[in-house]
């Protein structure tokens, strides 16, 4: 009933090798997911067979969050990365001092927290 009432469709998305460790819904209806394989994948809405973009960390990714027009990720490589969600723009990264366990963004996207 819930699936029918909310118009949820089951889709099969090829994901990471190993566990999916973080997901975030994109403003355009797409999806971003990350996992133990150290990859961040972004799918466009309705185009689920192949990711529109793939980005890499050196180790497993533990958190994702939207920050304005960028996708933030943090991994066991102790790097916080900001990826462009469109084809233009460069990735930014910063080293963090301790092993991260997740990632959260403020509602307005102006701040990030790395626990």
N, C-alpha and C positions, 0 to 999 in steps of 0.2 A: 504493500500500500504506500509506504513512504516514498519508495522509488518512483512509483507512478504519480503520486501527488506532487512531487518535486521535479518531475520530468528528468530524472537521472537516468542516464544510459550507461551501461557497462561497456568500457572500452579496454582494449588490450594494448598497452603502451610498452614498447621495448625499453627496459630500464637498465640500470647498472648491473654489473656482475657483482653478486653479493647483495647485501642489505641496502634498501633505500633508507637513508638517514635523515633526509629533510625534503620538504616540498613547499611550494608557494604558488598560489594562483596568480596569474599575470593579469593586468588590467584589460588586455585585449581578449581575454577568454582562454588564453593558453595556459601552460603549466611549466614550471621549472622543478626539477628534481635532482637530487645529488645522492651520492652513496659511498660505500666502502671502496669503490674503485677509484676514488679521487676525481671523478668527473662531475661537472655540472651541465645538465642538459636542459635546453629550452625548446618546448614544442609550441607551434602555432595552433590556435583553435582549429579543430577539424583536420589537422594534418598530423596524425598520431603515428604514422609508420616510421618516420625518420625525424630526428630532432632538427629544428631550424638552426640551432647553434649548440656547440659543445665547447666547454672551457675546462681547464685542468688545474688541479692542485697536485702537489707531490705526494700527498697522503690522503686518507679518508676525509670527506667533508662532513662536518657535524652541524652546520646551520646555514640557513638561507633567509634572506629578508629583502623586501623591496625598499629602496631608498631613492625617492624621486624617479628619474628615468633610468636608474641603474639597479642591478641585482647584486646584493652583497652576499658573499659566502665566506665561511671561516672553516679552516681545516686543521687536521692534526699536524700539518706542517708549520703550525703557528703563524699562518698568514691570513690576514683579512683582505679580501679582494673585492673590488667593485667593478663589475662587468657591464659593458654597454648592452642594453636590451634591443638596440637596433644595430644595423651594420656600421654606422658611423660612430666614432669614439674609440678611445683607448681604455684598456683595463688599468686600474690603479691598484696598488697593493701596499700593505703596511705590516711590518712584523709586530706580533703581540708577545708580551713577556711570559705568559704562562699557557699551559695546555687548555684550549677552549673546550667547553662542553655544550655550547649552543650559541644562538645569535637571536637578538630581538631588535626591532626598530620601533621608534616612537610613532604614534599615530600619524603625525605630519611628516615623517621620514627625515627629520632633521638630526636625529641622534641614533646611535647604535649602542647596544650593550652586548658585551661578550663575557658570559659567566665562565 
